[in-house]
Amino acid sequence: MTTLGLERHIVDQDVYDRTVARFREANIALPTFAQLADPSLIPAAIRERLKDVGPDDPHALNLFRVHWYNDAERTGVQDVPGYLVLPPELTGVRAKILVALGERFPMITAHKVLAAYGCLAPRLVTGQFDPTTHKALWPSTGNYCRGGVAISRIMGCRGVAILPAGMSQERFDWLDAWASASEDIIRTPGTESNVKEIYDKCAELDREEDNIIFNQFSEFGNHLVHWLATGRALAHVFETEKAKHPGLRLTAFTSATGSAGAIAAGDYLKDTYGAKIVALEALECPTLLENGFGEHNIQGIGDKHIPYIHNVMNTDFVVGVSDVSTDQLDVLFNSAAGRKYLVERRGVDPAIVGALGSLGFSAICNILGAIKTARYLDLGPDDAIVTVATDGAALYSSEHQKALETYFGGSFDAVNAGEVFGQHILGADQNRLLELTETDRRRVFNLGYYTWVEQQHVAIEDFVARRAPAYWRDLKSLIGAWDTMIEEFNAKTGVLERLA
């Protein structure tokens, strides 16, 4: 059970004591999950000290910036999470599409640092990870391992990134600057779709006693921190828009499955508003849609397996999005000709066009899923779909250039812009959209057996237990238990008292 992050008591007292001593010496305090969901709960002394800390510094206080409420400069806190409202002129649908901006997170400019913290914090306060002796291994397709390496560096321990060799160069450039040593960046074969190869490397490294693997695909801290922090942030975004447009309904939430962390926010939004949960994947690797396989370039969404922490039985739709669409729309959104076309020919507000650089590949995927869902459900102006932008376009500059060469011969003009908009936005139809029946949900759920029971050796009883809604409801009690343990841990280090 410890491999799934489900402990709520101290597993190893000696490890716990050494961790307390390390954090006391290094002046590190841990934020609670509640504080990351509502930064107003962060002590005033911490907020004041953060004014002298850069958002990309490897500084312990930046743990208290791992939330959705950072301002555009990422130095202050604002009342509502940063988000975009995408208008019909851009989306071609009448429904409002609201996109929360993950690029405002500290250190890695992506919300995956939240997932990394959500997996790590419970291991620290239960005595399962010793920063004085253990190495933290972060299997990922890019952003999660960067978040893990950043937090590991803050703690003064070795953080090892394990990711496919074919990911964007910008990810590796960041890792080169942050990793403790070059051998702490492990490149596995393939690209975004090759998660199994990451698992194989983890299995090899797991034979070394001092290696602790933080597997985001199966650590319930990932699910729970997004359920609470991302769920509440998106609810706040929606309520802000609803105050401007009384009668607005939160109809759906769209998210690529990825590690199934962010999609947990859908559980929160369904519980609160009855919103439909729409899971997205690449058409080139239609795992949920067709039990299929393949390779694609929507970096950050993973596939070819069902994450253990995905509450499949609560998912309402599966939508396929092509990486041709995300590649080409990235060029449209981030080229002078494309932006000019959007403003002058489509009538999109220049302020919105200027903000499109906040949308990375998976964000574009999430938005296309929202457009497809809006068309399928025939949504109107009183309907809202919320989603997230995990990161921004800056992490894909090298991929942008590849797409420009591959699809447009190295140059992009107004004719190209019109063709791309027509094909991938106006042409985003209901094909490859499946409204899940109970039978469909069981099919997708059962597909996870081959990864988790046969390959990763999860007990069949634990695997099957996840079918029941009560299983996921009962998980929520872990949040309060962990927050109590975090508070007790901080009291033992005395760091918060010294910072006051």
PyMOL commands that set and color helices and strands:
alter all, ss='L'
color gray80, all
select helices_A, chain A and resi 2-4+13-26+33-37+39-41+44-52+60-65+88-91+102-104+112-125+143-155+169-178+182-184+195-205+220-244+264-273+287-290+312-314+323-333+336-344+350-354+356-358+361-376+393-408+414-426+438-447+449-455+460-465+469-475+477-493+495-499
alter helices_A, ss='H'
color red, helices_A
select strands_A, chain A and resi 83-86+96-101+135-139+158-164+185-188+211-213+249-256+276-282+317-321+383-389+433-435
alter strands_A, ss='S'
color yellow, strands_A
deselect
rebuild
show_as cartoon
